[in-house]
């Protein structure tokens, strides 16, 4: 299975929302706050594919999804492709998130710690 344009947009929406809120992201959130114009059911199907591919996980049955390391890697690589720079040329890759999300460095660190704590609970 391959990442088509729709899956890429959904994955980016999940990661952006998760980085912003620190909470698992559900299909309804994506359908309400993106311009994808897809039903929640369609988004859930795509999310199931992304989960099967290893880009996102569902922390528990009733939760939304959160990105995996593979999901973050894809996201960062996509940002670098969009900016036209190879990852090796960026001395501090985490700065990409600061710029892309309009965050201060300490905000990124807080989100990163939240993610680590959530993963540790599994």
Secondary structure, DSSP 8 states (H G I E B T S, - for coil): ----HHHHHHHHHHHHHHHHH-S-B-HHHHHHHSS----HHHHHHHHHHHHHTTSEE-SSTTS-BEE-HHHHHHHHHHHHHHHT--GGG-S-TTHHHHHHHT--HHHHHHHHHHHHHHHHH-
